[in-house]
Amino acid sequence: MGKLDGIVRRYMPLSAVIDTLQRREIALLDPQNWDDRNDRKCLQIYKERKGYRSLYAMCAADCSETYSHWRIYTPGADGACVELVTEHLEEALRTRGDALFRSVDYVTLPEVDRLSEGDLDRLPFCKRAGYGAEEEYRVIAWSDKDQAAALSMPIEVNWIRRVELNPWMPPPLAESMKKTLKLIPEWSHLRVSQSTLIDNKRWRDAADRVGGRIPPEDLTK
């Protein structure tokens, strides 16, 4: 998949989207709750060697939508994707002074065998090559306070370009959610749409055209 221009896509439950908009905060989570034990180990070692009391991370996709992203990160009908404007996000992260961000490197086992103590700063941004299809963009942040489940980062309304509802949400519910999200204070301007990845009219019309069901000139009407 190609890199996106100026945004990253953060997949999350719809409840988390509502919370993000309502409180105008993004949550960075404790990575020790992640499924990937290799990743957890790398981040734990980084935290210990740096002397941080707590470490948090946020993952996003630096590519256009994929079936795998939707299925893994929003597996039911109750899911959405927030498109974050990287210019504003990264400017705020630089100002904080307690955070880093970059695209993840995907490393093979022969390559990981060559890592040494000089590669400490690579650890939070390394994953095994088998995860490469994620095209992950990652933010990490640290604190001198005790580890908690999450660290909240304030955002401005211009940080979010769009919210996209997942393709399995029933259309009536999607229409209702579009209106509901816009009712949250300060978000009346928000662009909200639903993914057509698994049910796209242009795609279905093309199949009908190939099958002789729609004359080519009818597609322009």
Secondary structure, 3 states (H helix, E strand, C coil): CCCCCCEEEEEEEHHHHHHHHHHCEEEEECHHHCCCHHHHHHHHHHHHHHCCCEEEEEEEECCCCCHHHHHHHCCCCCEEEEEEEHHHHHHHHHHHCCEEEEECEEECHHHHCCCCHHHHHHHHHEEEHHHHHHCEEEEEEEECCCCCCEEEEECCHHHEEEEEECCCCCHHHHHHHHHHHHHCCCCCCCCEEECCCCCCHHHHHHHHHHCCCCCHHHHHC
